[in-house]
Amino acid sequence: RANVESIMADIENDTKLSIALVAPPPQIDSRLFIAYGASEREYGAEDSSINLMPPESSGRYHESLLLKTLGFWRNILLLFVVTFIAGFTFASLFLSKQETALLKQKFSLQGSVDQRVQQVQSLLDEAKSFNVLASAVKEAASQRSHIKDKLAMIEREVVLSGLVLNSLDLRGSELVMILNGPTRKNILNFKEKLEKAGISVIIPPAQLAPEKNLTVNATVKI
């Protein structure tokens, strides 16, 4: 007590303030002692004073700032973890429920889809057959048009070369023609023009022996 009084005297000399040593009454919670002391002081009082109290009466104000900071961030981390777990659990349950509903809907529609597929399978087969037939008809029409154009060109070259067409017979991709020409030059000119157009013409060499009034059997590959 003598030591405390000596310290109080030193503080009074240094601060020029009155010093009082107080302790919380037994009926007052020590954690509320500071608030209790402040309530005893008149608001707006101009005199200054210092109240000393034992450390055990300082309540939470006595705690370490580092410990309080760590506790604060621990609470934030705990809140974040709890929120994340709750959100993740809710999302998982929601997605699982949606997946189950979709699977049920899929299974309920699968039978109807299979039945519809069986019903339209015959139509699909007929459509495929029709497509094959249409493709064959188109190809035949194209080939016919191609052959028609080739025949028109050959007949035109017969006339332009001064030849006379006695007969014409189409055998697959070959055209057998019997031609009359006034001279050998007319026959050779006709053959040369077709070969320049990419059409092969075969004439037996023996039939080209006469100079004039030739009758030849020409095989044209179209």
C-alpha positions as CSV (number, residue, x, y, z in Angstrom):
1,R,0.0,0.0,0.0
2,A,2.9,2.3,0.8
3,N,4.3,1.6,-2.7
4,V,0.9,2.4,-4.3
5,E,0.6,5.6,-2.4
6,S,4.1,6.6,-3.5
7,I,3.3,6.0,-7.1
8,M,0.0,7.9,-6.9
9,A,1.9,10.9,-5.4
10,D,4.4,10.8,-8.2
11,I,1.6,10.8,-10.8
12,E,-0.2,13.7,-9.1
13,N,3.1,15.7,-9.1
14,D,3.6,15.0,-12.8
15,T,0.1,15.5,-14.0
16,K,-1.2,18.0,-11.5
17,L,-4.4,15.9,-11.4
18,S,-6.1,14.3,-8.5
19,I,-5.5,10.5,-8.2
20,A,-8.0,8.0,-6.7
21,L,-7.6,4.3,-6.2
22,V,-11.0,2.6,-6.8
23,A,-12.3,-0.9,-7.1
24,P,-15.6,-2.2,-8.4
25,P,-18.3,-2.7,-5.9
26,P,-19.2,-6.3,-5.3
27,Q,-22.6,-5.9,-6.9
28,I,-21.1,-4.6,-10.2
29,D,-19.7,-6.9,-12.8
30,S,-16.0,-6.2,-13.2
31,R,-16.4,-6.2,-17.0
32,L,-18.8,-3.2,-16.7
33,F,-16.6,-1.3,-14.2
34,I,-15.3,1.2,-16.7
35,A,-18.8,2.1,-17.9
36,Y,-19.9,2.2,-14.2
37,G,-17.2,4.7,-13.4
38,A,-18.0,6.9,-16.4
39,S,-21.7,7.0,-15.4
40,E,-20.7,8.4,-12.0
41,R,-19.0,11.3,-13.6
42,E,-21.1,14.3,-14.4
43,Y,-21.3,15.1,-18.1
44,G,-19.5,18.2,-19.0
45,A,-17.4,18.4,-15.8
46,E,-14.4,20.6,-16.3
47,D,-12.2,19.1,-13.6
48,S,-9.8,16.3,-14.5
49,S,-9.0,13.2,-12.6
50,I,-7.3,9.8,-12.9
51,N,-8.8,6.7,-11.5
52,L,-6.6,3.7,-11.0
53,M,-8.1,0.2,-10.8
54,P,-6.5,-3.3,-10.6
55,P,-5.8,-5.2,-13.9
56,E,-8.3,-7.9,-13.0
57,S,-11.1,-5.3,-13.1
58,S,-10.3,-4.1,-16.7
59,G,-12.5,-6.8,-18.4
60,R,-12.1,-7.2,-22.2
61,Y,-10.1,-4.0,-22.4
62,H,-7.3,-5.9,-20.8
63,E,-7.1,-8.4,-23.8
64,S,-4.2,-8.5,-26.3
65,L,-4.9,-6.6,-29.6
66,L,-3.2,-9.5,-31.5
67,L,-5.5,-12.0,-30.0
68,K,-8.6,-9.9,-30.7
69,T,-7.5,-9.5,-34.3
70,L,-6.9,-13.2,-34.7
71,G,-10.3,-13.9,-33.2
72,F,-11.9,-11.5,-35.5
73,W,-10.5,-13.1,-38.7
74,R,-11.2,-16.5,-37.3
75,N,-14.9,-15.6,-37.0
76,I,-14.8,-14.3,-40.6
77,L,-13.2,-17.4,-41.9
78,L,-15.7,-19.6,-40.0
79,L,-18.6,-17.6,-41.4
80,F,-17.2,-18.0,-44.9
81,V,-16.7,-21.7,-44.5
82,V,-20.2,-22.2,-43.2
83,T,-21.7,-20.1,-46.0
84,F,-19.7,-22.0,-48.6
85,I,-20.7,-25.4,-47.3
86,A,-24.3,-24.3,-47.1
87,G,-24.3,-22.9,-50.6
88,F,-22.5,-25.9,-52.1
89,T,-24.9,-28.3,-50.3
90,F,-27.9,-26.4,-51.6
91,A,-26.5,-26.3,-55.2
92,S,-25.7,-30.0,-55.1
93,L,-29.2,-30.9,-53.9
94,F,-30.8,-28.6,-56.4
95,L,-28.8,-30.0,-59.4
96,S,-29.3,-33.6,-58.2
97,K,-33.1,-33.0,-58.0
98,Q,-33.0,-31.4,-61.5
99,E,-31.0,-34.4,-62.9
100,T,-33.4,-36.9,-61.4
101,A,-36.4,-35.0,-62.9
102,L,-34.7,-34.9,-66.3
103,L,-33.9,-38.6,-66.2
104,K,-37.5,-39.4,-65.3
105,Q,-38.7,-37.3,-68.2
106,K,-36.3,-39.0,-70.5
107,F,-37.4,-42.5,-69.6
108,S,-41.0,-41.5,-69.9
109,L,-40.4,-40.1,-73.4
110,Q,-38.1,-42.9,-74.5
111,G,-40.9,-45.4,-75.2
112,S,-42.9,-42.9,-77.2
113,V,-39.8,-42.0,-79.2
114,D,-39.0,-45.7,-80.0
115,Q,-42.6,-46.2,-81.1
116,R,-42.4,-43.2,-83.4
117,V,-39.1,-44.4,-84.8
118,Q,-40.6,-47.8,-85.6
119,Q,-43.6,-46.1,-87.3
120,V,-41.4,-43.9,-89.5
121,Q,-38.8,-46.6,-90.2
122,S,-40.7,-47.8,-93.2
123,L,-41.0,-44.3,-94.5
124,L,-37.3,-43.8,-94.1
125,D,-36.6,-47.0,-96.0
126,E,-38.9,-45.9,-98.8
127,A,-37.3,-42.4,-98.9
128,K,-33.8,-44.0,-99.2
129,S,-35.0,-46.2,-102.0
130,F,-36.6,-43.2,-103.7
131,N,-33.4,-41.3,-103.3
132,V,-31.4,-44.1,-104.9
133,L,-33.9,-44.3,-107.8
134,A,-33.9,-40.5,-108.3
135,S,-30.1,-40.5,-108.3
136,A,-30.1,-43.3,-111.0
137,V,-32.7,-41.4,-113.1
138,K,-30.8,-38.2,-112.8
139,E,-27.6,-39.9,-113.8
140,A,-29.3,-41.6,-116.8
141,A,-30.8,-38.3,-117.8
142,S,-27.4,-36.6,-117.6
143,Q,-25.8,-39.4,-119.6
144,R,-28.6,-39.3,-122.2
145,S,-28.2,-35.5,-122.5
146,H,-24.4,-36.0,-122.9
147,I,-24.9,-38.6,-125.6
148,K,-27.5,-36.4,-127.3
149,D,-25.1,-33.5,-127.4
150,K,-22.3,-35.7,-128.8
151,L,-24.6,-37.1,-131.5
152,A,-25.7,-33.6,-132.5
153,M,-22.1,-32.5,-132.8
154,I,-21.1,-35.6,-134.8
155,E,-24.1,-35.1,-137.2
156,R,-23.1,-31.5,-137.6
157,E,-19.5,-32.4,-138.4
158,V,-20.8,-34.9,-141.0
159,V,-22.7,-32.2,-142.8
160,L,-19.8,-29.6,-142.5
161,S,-17.3,-32.2,-143.8
162,G,-19.5,-32.8,-147.0
163,L,-20.2,-36.4,-146.1
164,V,-23.4,-38.4,-146.4
165,L,-24.7,-40.5,-143.4
166,N,-26.1,-43.7,-144.7
167,S,-26.8,-45.5,-141.4
168,L,-26.2,-45.0,-137.7
169,D,-26.2,-47.6,-134.9
170,L,-25.6,-46.9,-131.2
171,R,-24.0,-49.9,-129.4
172,G,-23.4,-48.9,-125.8
173,S,-20.7,-46.3,-125.8
174,E,-19.8,-46.9,-129.5
175,L,-21.5,-45.4,-132.5
176,V,-21.2,-47.3,-135.7
177,M,-21.7,-45.1,-138.8
178,I,-21.6,-45.8,-142.6
179,L,-20.4,-42.7,-144.4
180,N,-20.1,-41.7,-148.0
181,G,-17.5,-39.1,-148.9
182,P,-16.6,-37.5,-152.3
183,T,-12.9,-37.6,-151.5
184,R,-10.5,-39.1,-149.0
185,K,-9.8,-35.6,-147.8
186,N,-13.4,-35.1,-146.6
187,I,-13.2,-38.4,-144.6
188,L,-9.9,-37.5,-143.0
189,N,-11.1,-34.0,-142.2
190,F,-14.1,-35.4,-140.4
191,K,-11.9,-37.8,-138.4
192,E,-9.5,-35.0,-137.5
193,K,-12.2,-32.7,-136.2
194,L,-13.7,-35.3,-133.9
195,E,-10.4,-36.4,-132.5
196,K,-9.6,-32.7,-131.7
197,A,-12.8,-32.6,-129.8
198,G,-11.6,-35.7,-127.8
199,I,-13.7,-38.3,-129.6
200,S,-12.0,-41.4,-130.9
201,V,-12.8,-42.4,-134.5
202,I,-11.7,-45.7,-135.9
203,I,-11.8,-46.2,-139.7
204,P,-10.3,-49.4,-141.3
205,P,-7.2,-48.2,-143.4
206,A,-8.3,-50.3,-146.4
207,Q,-11.4,-48.3,-146.8
208,L,-9.3,-45.1,-147.2
209,A,-7.4,-46.5,-150.2
210,P,-9.6,-44.9,-153.0
211,E,-9.2,-41.2,-153.7
212,K,-12.8,-40.5,-154.5
213,N,-16.3,-41.8,-153.8
214,L,-15.5,-43.5,-150.5
215,T,-17.8,-45.6,-148.4
216,V,-16.4,-46.2,-144.9
217,N,-17.5,-47.8,-141.7
218,A,-16.6,-45.4,-138.9
219,T,-16.7,-46.5,-135.2
220,V,-17.0,-43.5,-132.9
221,K,-16.5,-43.9,-129.2
222,I,-18.7,-41.4,-127.4
